[in-house]
Amino acid sequence: MTYESAPIGALDSTKVPRFAGPGTFARIPDLSQVSDYDIAILGVPFDGGTSYRPGARFGPMAVRQAARNLRAGFHVELDVAPLKQLQVVDAGDVPCSPYGISDAVGEIEDHTRELLGGSNRRIVAIGGDHTIALPMLRAVAREHGPVALVHFDAHLDTWDTYFNAPVTHGTIFRRAFEEGLLVEDHSIHLGIRGPIYDQIDMEQDRSFGFRTIRANDLDVIGIDGAVDAVKQRVGDVPVYVSVDIDVLDPAFAPGTGTPEAGGFSSRELLRLLRQLSGLNLVGADVVEVSPAYDHAEVTSVAAATVAFDLVTMMVTGGRTAREHAPETDSAVR
């Protein structure tokens, strides 16, 4: 693929300081600056499906601001300069209704389908509450067929309804299963913890074909065990990764709508993601950043780093972190 306008990578931070320049994610080109693209960063400022603390509608702008902190030229752990390999653009925000869930979901799906354009393009969405994952999955499945879902979260998000609302941030993956968007018995939750409404919640979740690695399981099986479980689970089918930032412990992500104690550390989440870089990743989202509850951009910086890692995973394709990590990344230097 050739590109006729605009540099392919981000603005050079050795020439223009990171606190200056455009407000796009990591100061990459805006959609209007390129003739074609491979990966789009898409803001989805919707939080009408949240059940506790609102404010994730402001997540996209907070994550973009935090992404200024990124040195996006070279990813050391994955040994690649992702923004020089493929054209990555910031596609702005979806203009979606803040008042009606069904209207917003339809607008998000339509906008995402337009960006995908019937090609091999891929999208990393920045939410917004977790409701946005359903229209994203609908759009991605239309291009690639049913996908395996790798879901990082404190919560299952496979409940049936909240106050008779069938589509909310806690119900989307039940809807995705019912709509045939997921490859049966290939999806997995990671980081689940905390109390639930009833024991039947877990039983129903298993009936939808999910496997679960709880946060406490990581203490037993370790990162490598979790990575192996995910790879065995998803196999070689197309994968969608959904990261609710509350998978992190509130110490690492206070700025979120439904925090739960006992979550992953930022380092655990990032290492786990990077070891999954060999997956056939066709779409992804990072959701539930609610900056009003954040402190010193702690949550936004974590989310921006996760989003950059997801982009890099799309670039590396079949390569894995274990196989391609540079020697200088070893524990002893």
N, C-alpha and C positions, 0 to 999 in steps of 0.2 A: 504494500500500500504506500502511495506517495502523497505528500502533503504540499500544497502550493502556497500556503500563507502561514505566517507566525512561526517562531521557533518551536520545536517539538517539546522542549522541557520547560522547567520552571524558571522564573526570573533568577538571575545569578546573584546570590546573596553576598558574594565577595565584592560586588559592584554597587548594588542597591541594598541597604540594610533590611533585615527581615521585618522590621517594624514599619517599613515604608512600602510603597508600591501598591499593586492591586489587591483587593480584598477577596480574591478567589482562594480556594483551598490550596494551601502551600504555594500560592501565587503562580499557579499553572495557568495556561491560556484559557480565556473564556470561550464558550462554544462558538460565539460569533467570529472568533479570530482564526478559525481553521476551516478548511474545506471538507475534512473528514476526520474521523476519530475512531479509536479502538475501545476506550474505556471512558465513561462519564461519571463524574461525581455529581450526585443530584441531591439537593436539599429538599426535604419534605416537612414543612413546618406545620404539622397537624398534631394536636393533642386532645381532640374531642372524644377519644376512646379511653382516656385514662380513668382509673377507678379510685385514685388516692390523691397524691399531690400533682397539680397541673403545672404547666410551664415548659413542657418539652417542645412546644411550638417555637421556642426561642433557641432550641438546640442547634439547628444548622448554622446560624450566625455565630454562636459561641464556638462551635467546633472549627469553623473556618478561621476565626480569630486565633484560636489556639494553634492551628496548623501553621501559622506564621513562624512558630518556634521550630518547626521541623527543618532539618537539613536534608532535603529530599533528593540530593544529588546521587547518593549511593547508599544502598542498604547493606550494611556490613554483614549481618547474620545470614542474609540470603544471597550475598555476593553478586549483586546486580545493580545497575543504574536504571531503575524501572522507567523513569520519565524520558530516558533516551532510547528505550527499546520500542515503546509503543506510544501512540498519541493519546495522552490523557487530558481531558478537558473538564472544566467546571461548567456544568449545564444550568447553574442557577437553581432557583426554587420552583417547585410545582405550585401554580396558582390554584390552591384548593380551598373549598369552603370551610370556614371555622365553625359553622353552625350545624351542618348535617353530616352524620357519619357516612350514610350511603352515598350522598352527593360527592363527598371528599374522596371516598374510596374509588368511585368511578372516575373522577378526575385524575387521581394518581395513576390508576391503571392505564388510562388513555394516554397520558403524558409519557409514561414509561415506555409503552408500546411504540409511540412515535419516535422516541430517542433510540430504541433498539433498532427500529427501521427494517425489520426483516432480515437483518444481517448477523454477523458474528460479533457484534458489539456487546459490551458488558457494562453493567452499572453497579456502582456502590452508592447506596442511598444513605443519607444522613438524616435521621429523624429528629424530632417527631416521636410520638409514642409508638408502641409496638404494633398498633393497628395497621400501620403502613406496610407491614410485611405481607399482608394478604394480597393487596393489589400488586405489589412487587412480584410475588410468586405467580399470580395469574398472568402477568405480562411475560415473565421469564419462561413459564411453562408453555406459553403459546409459541415461543421461539424454539425451545429445546425439548419440549415434552416434559413429562413428570420428572421431578428432581429428588435427590436425597437431601434432606434438611439436616444441617449440623447447627444446633441451636444452643448458644451460650446464654444462660439466664439463671436467675434465682428461682424462677417460677416456671411451671409447666406450660402455661398459656394454651391449655387444651380444655378449659372449662366450656360449658355449653352457652350460658347467657349470664349477663349482669343486668338485673332489673329489667328483664325481658328484652334486652338489646343483644342480638345474635352476633354482632361484629364489634368487638372492643379489643383493647390491648391484651386481654386475658383469654380470648376465645379463638384467635385467628388460626391456630394450627389445627384445631378441631375442624374448622371450616375448610382449611386447606386439604385435610385428609378426606372429608366428605366430598369435596369437589374433584378429587382425583388428581390433585396437583403434585402429590408426593409418591415416589416409588415405594410400594408397600414393603415394610420390614427393612428399610434402608436408612431410616432417620434416627437421630440420637440427640438427647438433651445432655448438656454438661453444666455443672455448677449448681444444680437444683439443691435447695435447702429450705429450712424454716417450716413452720406449721402449715397445714392445708385445711380446707374446709371439712373434709371427710376422707376416710380411708378409701372410699370408692373412687376418689379422684385419681389415685395411682392405678387402680385396677382398670378404669376406663382408658387412661392414657396408654397402658400396655396393649389394650384391645385395638388401639389405633396404629399399632405397629412401631411404637417408639421403644428404644432402649434408653436407660437413664444412668448417667454417671453423676452421682451426687457430689457436692463439694467435699464432703468427708472422705469419699472414696479416693480422692487424689492423695490423701495421706497414706493410703495403703498401696495403691497400684502405681503411684508416681506419674509424672508427665509421660514417660515412654509408654507406660501401660495404657494411659488414656488415648494417646496417639494411635497405638496399635488397635485399640478397640474401635476407634472412629474409622480407621482405614478398612478394617475388616467389615464394618457395618455398611459403609457406603459403597464399597467395591469400586467399579470403574464407571459408574453412572454419573451424569452431570450433577453437580453439587451446588446448593445455595447455602451460604453461611449467614446466620442471623445472630447478631451480638447485641443483646440487651446489656447496657453498661452496668446494670445492677448485678451482673454475674460477679463483679468485683465487690469485695468487702467495702462497706461504707468508709473505712479508713482511706481507701484508694479512689472511691467514687461517691462522695457525699451528695453530689448534685444530681439526684435522680428521684423519680416519683415514688417508688416503692422499695426502699432500702431494706436489706436483710443482713443481719450479722453473720459472720462466719464464711465469707465468700473468698474467691480467689484473690491473690495479690496481682498487681499489674504485671509483675515479672512472670508469674505462672501463666497468666492468660496469653501474654505475648509469646512466650516460649512454645506454648501449646499450638498456637496459631502457626508459628513459623515452621514447626515440624510437620504441619499439614500442607505445606506449600506444593506438594505433588498432586493435590486433588485437581480434578477437572472443574474448576470454580467458574460458574457461569453467571453468578449474581450474588449480591451480598447487601447487608444493611448494618448500620450501627445506630442504635436507637436509645431513647429514654434519657438523654442528657437534658436535665432541667437546671439551667444555669442560676436561677434564683436561689437554689439551695447549695450552690457550689462555693468553694473557698479557694482563692488564688488560682483559679482555672485548673484545679486538680483533676476534676472529672473530664473537662473539655480536652485537656492535654492527653489524657488516657484515650479518649475516644478518637481524637485526631490521629494518634499513633496507630491505633487499631485500624482506622480507615486506610492509612497509608500502607500498612502491612497487607491489608486485603487487596489493594491495588497491586502491590508487589507480587503477591501470590498469583494473581491473574497473569502477570507478566512471566513469572518463572515457569508456569505450566507444569510439566512433568518432573521438574527438578525438585529435590527435597533439601531441607536445611541440613540434614545429617550428611548428605553426600557432597554438598557444595559450600559448606561453611568454611571461611578462610582459616588458615592455621593460626592467625593472630587472635582468633576468637576463643581459643582454648582457655581453660581455667588457669593454667600456669603460663605466664607470658615471659 
